Amino acid sequence: MMAMKVLNILEKNKIGCCHVSVISNEFTTSPHWITNKEIKSYSQHFMKELKELDYIRKYIKYLPDIISIELENSFEEQLRIGKYLEKIIN
C-alpha cells in the first residue's frame, strides 16, 4: 500500500537526482544511523552480484537524469556497475 502511494507521488513529481544501491534477496540488519537501533532491510551498500541491480528495470520511468551509485564496492567495481546500469537504463 505504501509503495503505491510513493509511486503515485513519483508520477506527479519529477525527481531531480537520486542514488541507487542494491536490493538483496536476504534481510540484513544494521544499526540505524540516528537511533542506533537495529533495523532490517533488503537494501544494501555492497554489491555481490550485478543482478542485485535488476530491480531498477521496474522503475526506469521514475529515474532522474542524474543518478549516483551508493555502494561501498571498489572504484573499479563501480565503473563496471555503471556500465551495467547504462545497459539497463538505455
Secondary structure, DSSP 8 states (H G I E B T S, - for coil): -HHHHHHHHHHHS--SEEEE-EEEEEEEEEE-TTT--EEEEEEESS-SSGGGGGGGGGGGGG--SEEEE---S-HHHHHHHHHHHHHHH-
